[in-house]
Amino acid sequence: MSDPTGIGDSPEIAEIRSAVRQLCGRYGEDYWLALDRDRGYPTEFVRELTEAGFLTVLIPEAYGGAGLGVREAAVVMEEVCRSGAHAGACHAQMYVMGSVLRHGSEAQKKQYLPAIAAGELRLQSFGVTEPTTGTDTTSLKTVARRDGDVYRISGQKVWISRIEHSDLMVLLARTTPRDQVKKKTEGLSAFIVDVQAALGNGLTVRPIESMINHHSCELFFDDLEVPRENLLGEEGQGFKVILDGMNAERILIAAECVGDGLYFIDKASAYATGREVFGRPIGQNQGVQFPIARCYAEVQAAGLMVEKAARLFDAGVPCGAEANMAKMLASEASWHAGDVCMQTHGGFAFAKEYHIERKFRETRLYQIAPISTNLILSYIGEHVLKMPRSF
């Protein structure tokens, strides 16, 4: 998947890769630098990516999408990131809709998926994380109380990205108190929230200023009314709705990290070849050359795990371990490549005009979100290696 020559790509994959590359080429790095400075949203880029069908590849043809797999979607995300773009501004449009596709009623699918595929609606946000619970999802405190034909939702969420640029959100809330369920994963329910209708009517959005332009916000729910027909899946089974989309999310973000890693390697190798000090290219020195070469090997290896996870997902085979490992390995490889790229450029790496420091900040996130490296290691230890649960 991550072979920069494209060798080994099927004709269809090669065509996707080339088309995404051409589209991204129309949005140079100065475009992303300006957005980063002003904390702006890439409206034009997202619109064109959607109209070209690249953000809707996972939506079935019956609902207006391309009906392709996670492997094709991963190639899209990889190429977007390798171009120097910030895929975090739009990547959730791919995987959040999976909750509707796999758990929504037929009426919900017909209502939302064609409009998402056409670019008329954006479903880009999961409302899960809370200030006091973090990744301890089953302890969340946002509650949804049934009141006739509506649910009344109250609580708080944090680090909810792209909500200001979304029409819809999938929100997780507790409908049955934790002390009244047999398993802690029960009693949680997922809802499709009309964000635009909710603003000022029980939903307050407060942007969070952070080190990356991820458009993250804190959300406050005060007796927000959500129609009963917006319940996604069965009441009390919302944890499964959210969990079901996490493998696709991790695979796609891993692919983005592969793209980031190749971006850094492209930058570092080109600079090391052209930059002369003491009468010779710095890339001629093994102390500069070897770290870049090692990063290339690490990114290529991570790319193979991403491809394996994507193939398993598309085949309908359990792939939790592979998706987690792909995300961990790729995020670490991209961060290592970014660090080496910074070191290769020396002081120039800190100049915004070289664009490296922005990507360096962006790729660092993925060792923390959407799941931290330690939780992945815990998953592998318990579920793959069958060691005792660590928490």
C-alpha atoms as one frame of an Amber mdcrd trajectory, in Angstrom:
protein
   0.000   0.000   0.000   2.702   2.477   0.939   5.077   1.688  -1.910   5.842
   5.119  -3.369   6.361   3.634  -6.812   2.895   2.128  -6.784   4.356  -1.274
  -7.680   1.978  -3.978  -6.480  -1.116  -1.747  -6.722  -4.073  -3.114  -8.615
  -5.130  -0.932 -11.574  -8.074   0.355  -9.526  -5.886   1.252  -6.532  -3.299
   2.880  -8.802  -6.031   4.982 -10.431  -7.332   6.116  -7.032  -3.835   6.939
  -5.841  -3.078   8.994  -8.950  -6.389  10.871  -8.881  -6.073  11.791  -5.194
  -2.503  12.932  -5.798  -3.661  15.217  -8.633  -6.475  16.685  -6.576  -4.201
  17.356  -3.588  -1.657  18.944  -5.915  -4.120  21.791  -6.490  -3.913  22.639
  -2.781  -0.295  23.384  -2.026   1.314  23.476   1.380   0.871  27.244   1.596
  -2.893  26.619   1.582  -2.552  24.450   4.681  -0.110  26.834   6.325  -2.590
  29.708   5.991  -5.380  27.593   7.499  -3.129  26.545  10.366  -2.267  30.178
  11.140  -5.897  31.299  11.097  -7.351  28.061  12.542  -9.466  27.883   9.400
 -11.347  24.946   7.909 -10.466  23.606   4.403 -13.967  24.045   3.036 -12.927
  24.064  -0.636 -10.667  21.037  -0.265 -13.293  18.989   1.572 -15.955  19.943
  -0.960 -13.789  18.882  -3.897 -12.704  15.674  -2.187 -16.370  14.847  -1.546
 -17.546  15.738  -5.058 -14.801  13.538  -6.495 -16.210  10.655  -4.437 -13.126
  10.096  -2.297 -14.808  10.710   1.060 -17.742   8.466   0.176 -15.894   5.384
  -1.036 -17.273   3.300   1.860 -20.921   4.168   1.224 -22.635   1.428  -0.830
 -23.666   2.236  -4.392 -27.308   1.733  -3.411 -27.015   4.877  -1.279 -25.023
   6.942  -3.753 -21.481   6.011  -2.760 -18.692   4.180  -4.538 -19.220   0.933
  -2.616 -15.511   0.255  -2.177 -13.581  -1.111   0.789 -11.437   0.117   3.644
  -8.333  -0.702   1.614  -9.325   1.823  -1.052 -10.296   4.340   1.624  -6.904
   3.850   3.285  -5.138   4.674   0.020  -7.113   7.921  -0.186  -6.089   8.942
   3.339  -2.470   7.928   2.784  -2.155  10.053  -0.344  -3.880  13.041   1.266
  -1.356  13.022   4.103   1.635  12.365   1.879   0.742  15.495  -0.094   1.179
  17.607   3.040  -2.551  18.075   3.635  -4.268  17.700   7.000  -6.592  14.699
   6.688  -7.887  15.179  10.238 -10.127  17.926   8.913 -12.259  15.437   7.009
 -11.317  11.808   7.724 -14.263  11.136  10.048 -16.645  11.642   7.122 -15.502
   8.183   6.054 -15.848   6.141   9.219 -18.543   7.819  11.352 -21.145   7.058
   8.687 -20.321   3.363   9.223 -22.356   3.493  12.425 -25.417   4.451  10.403
 -24.640   1.947   7.664 -24.208  -1.013  10.031 -26.684  -0.159  12.796 -29.198
   2.287  11.365 -32.719   1.416  10.323 -33.486   1.350   6.627 -35.314   4.637
   7.055 -32.237   6.218   8.644 -29.971   4.915   5.900 -32.224   6.303   3.175
 -32.544   9.614   4.984 -28.875  10.244   5.653 -26.499   8.184   3.494 -27.453
   9.531   0.022 -27.232  13.102   1.336 -23.818  12.378   2.873 -22.640  10.817
  -0.382 -23.823  13.860  -2.336 -22.045  16.242   0.026 -25.337  17.752   1.191
 -24.776  16.604   4.781 -21.608  16.169   6.817 -21.455  13.512   9.513 -17.985
  14.080  10.925 -18.215  13.809  14.723 -18.445  11.129  17.402 -19.664  12.515
  20.740 -18.054  10.034  23.122 -15.122  11.409  25.172 -15.840  13.233  28.439
 -13.614  15.372  30.695 -13.715  13.018  33.683 -13.694   9.632  31.943 -11.442
   9.872  28.861 -11.066   6.408  27.381 -13.053   4.832  30.236 -16.110   5.060
  28.014 -18.448   2.928  30.120 -18.126   5.423  32.987 -19.402   8.357  30.942
 -21.850  10.642  32.747 -23.917  12.093  29.893 -27.457  10.782  30.343 -30.415
  10.396  27.981 -33.833  10.158  29.628 -36.826   8.879  27.660 -39.753  11.301
  27.700 -42.534  10.158  25.404 -41.430  10.551  21.795 -38.128  12.212  22.658
 -34.985  11.618  24.686 -33.735  14.449  26.897 -29.959  14.545  27.007 -27.799
  16.307  29.585 -24.056  16.165  30.136 -20.723  17.218  28.723 -18.270  16.031
  26.053 -14.743  17.144  25.241 -12.293  16.913  22.315 -15.149  16.532  19.848
 -13.573  17.398  16.508 -15.170  19.086  13.479 -18.500  19.636  15.266 -18.593
  23.243  14.021 -18.316  21.908  10.478 -20.787  19.014  10.786 -24.503  18.762
  10.230 -24.855  15.535  12.190 -23.160  13.837  15.128 -23.328  10.329  16.580
 -23.679  10.833  20.333 -23.223   8.228  23.072 -25.146   8.631  26.345 -26.228
   6.434  29.216 -29.919   5.480  29.156 -29.772   3.011  32.054 -27.729   3.754
  35.195 -24.537   1.721  35.434 -25.589   0.153  38.753 -28.718  -1.229  37.080
 -27.021  -3.233  34.302 -25.295  -6.620  34.415 -22.345  -5.524  32.295 -20.811
  -2.054  32.364 -20.976  -1.940  28.551 -24.779  -2.190  28.680 -27.159   0.693
  29.200 -25.424   3.029  26.755 -27.291   4.264  23.681 -26.233   5.984  20.465
 -28.173   8.827  18.856 -28.028  10.731  15.585 -28.046  14.402  16.565 -29.006
  17.180  14.150 -26.257  19.579  15.189 -27.635  22.657  13.451 -31.068  22.231
  15.029 -29.553  21.517  18.458 -27.340  24.625  18.625 -28.915  27.069  21.041
 -31.649  24.566  21.870 -29.866  22.490  24.480 -26.437  22.256  22.840 -23.617
  24.705  23.482 -20.306  24.396  21.626 -17.074  25.870  22.969 -13.928  25.643
  20.771 -10.700  24.403  22.378  -7.468  26.116  21.428  -4.843  23.409  20.956
  -1.467  22.745  19.357  -3.004  21.383  16.147  -5.767  22.747  13.929  -8.135
  19.846  14.617 -11.248  21.980  15.201 -11.900  20.317  18.567 -14.585  21.556
  20.927 -16.175  21.041  24.305 -19.902  20.333  24.213 -22.537  21.042  26.853
 -25.959  19.373  26.736 -28.762  20.894  28.775 -31.990  18.957  28.358 -31.406
  18.579  24.616 -34.405  16.964  22.919 -33.603  14.201  20.422 -36.489  12.441
  18.628 -36.964   8.777  19.467 -36.514   7.875  15.782 -32.934   9.186  16.019
 -31.940   6.327  18.297 -29.207   4.462  16.426 -29.486   0.720  16.919 -31.116
  -0.715  20.027 -31.510   1.191  23.268 -28.853   0.101  25.723 -26.590  -1.329
  23.004 -24.873   1.871  21.942 -21.443   0.753  23.074 -21.498  -1.867  20.303
 -22.486   0.819  17.779 -19.457   2.908  18.698 -17.070  -0.033  19.063 -18.044
  -1.409  15.680 -16.671   1.636  13.905 -13.376   1.758  15.752 -11.508  -0.802
  13.643 -12.165   1.161  10.446 -11.178   4.379  12.221  -7.867   2.909  13.410
  -7.008   1.454  10.015  -7.689   4.731   8.240  -5.718   6.775  10.751  -2.869
   4.271  10.486  -2.903   4.855   6.728  -2.722   8.597   7.361   0.340   8.008
   9.537   1.949   6.033   6.720   1.295   9.019   4.467   2.760  11.371   7.072
   5.822   9.158   7.408   6.421   9.153   3.661   5.918  12.923   3.583   8.698
  13.355   6.157  10.976  10.907   4.354  10.409  12.685   1.025  11.272  16.001
   2.653  14.297  14.712   4.555  15.870  12.782   1.671  15.407  15.685  -0.770
  16.894  18.191   1.660  19.780  15.877   2.579  20.583  15.464  -1.114  20.499
  19.162  -1.962  21.931  20.747   1.189  25.721  21.108   1.118  27.911  21.693
   4.164  31.707  21.478   4.162  31.648  21.035   0.400  29.445  17.921   0.238
  25.737  16.987   0.474  24.824  16.242   4.082  23.042  13.105   2.851  26.431
  11.687   1.925  27.163  11.405   5.630  25.948   8.118   7.100  24.943   9.917
  10.292  22.306  11.754   8.252  21.540   9.098   5.644  21.058   6.057   7.853
  18.323   7.485  10.145  16.272   8.444   7.087  16.760   4.994   5.575  15.704
   3.349   8.843  12.545   5.477   8.963  11.711   4.374   5.429  11.985   0.715
   6.468   9.785   1.341   9.520   7.096   3.129   7.517   7.075   0.411   4.862
   6.645  -2.279   7.535   3.799  -0.343   9.146   2.194   0.029   5.711   2.113
  -3.740   5.320   0.257  -4.092   8.628  -2.218  -1.428   7.516  -2.834  -3.338
   4.307  -3.305  -6.615   6.181  -5.790  -5.052   8.580  -7.715  -3.445   5.723
  -7.926  -6.707   3.780  -9.218  -8.548   6.855 -11.795  -5.831   7.522 -13.033
  -5.935   3.938 -13.274  -9.727   4.091 -15.486  -9.487   7.175 -12.897 -11.262
   9.304 -12.187 -10.145  12.908  -9.295  -7.693  12.771  -9.180  -5.942  16.141
  -5.583  -6.965  16.821  -4.394  -6.038  13.336  -6.216  -2.683  13.354  -4.713
  -1.807  16.729  -1.217  -2.899  15.754  -1.412  -1.016  12.461  -2.387   2.153
  14.269   0.352   1.778  16.883   3.150   0.885  14.465   2.218   3.536  11.912
   1.832   6.316  14.477   5.229   5.503  15.965   6.864   5.236  12.538   5.458
   8.586  11.413   6.563  10.316  14.613  10.052   8.841  14.269  10.207   9.974
  10.640   9.056  13.436  11.666  11.733  13.647  14.324  14.432  12.596  11.851
  13.103  15.072   9.287  13.330  17.844  11.876  16.882  16.828  12.760  17.893
  16.663   9.094  16.695  20.200   8.455  18.244  21.573  11.616  17.138  25.097
  12.459  15.166  25.458   9.228  12.750  22.799  10.497  11.347  25.351  12.937
  10.553  27.859  10.200   6.887  27.617   9.233   7.698  28.227   5.574   9.273
  24.739   5.460   5.942  23.256   6.624   7.604  20.481   8.643   6.737  21.738
  12.107   3.004  21.760  11.278   3.030  18.141  10.138   5.265  17.278  13.098
   2.563  18.576  15.449  -0.246  16.887  13.555   1.257  13.404  13.455   2.130
  13.449  17.175  -1.552  13.270  18.049  -1.950   9.719  16.826   0.031   8.108
  19.613  -2.663   9.478  21.921  -5.870   9.520  19.900  -8.198   7.963  19.014
  -6.651   5.350  21.318  -3.387   5.611  23.192  -0.416   3.335  22.599  -0.665
   1.972  26.137  -4.260   0.853  25.631  -3.254  -0.899  22.417  -0.485  -2.727
  24.254  -2.999  -3.655  26.934  -5.353  -5.032  24.267  -2.603  -7.113  22.706
  -1.436  -8.394  26.084  -4.897  -9.461  27.189  -6.739 -10.477  24.027  -3.900
 -11.744  21.835  -1.310 -13.035  24.298  -3.949 -14.066  26.887  -2.185 -12.461
  29.822  -4.154 -11.144  32.838  -6.168  -7.955  32.364  -4.077  -5.004  33.506
  -6.913  -2.673  34.508
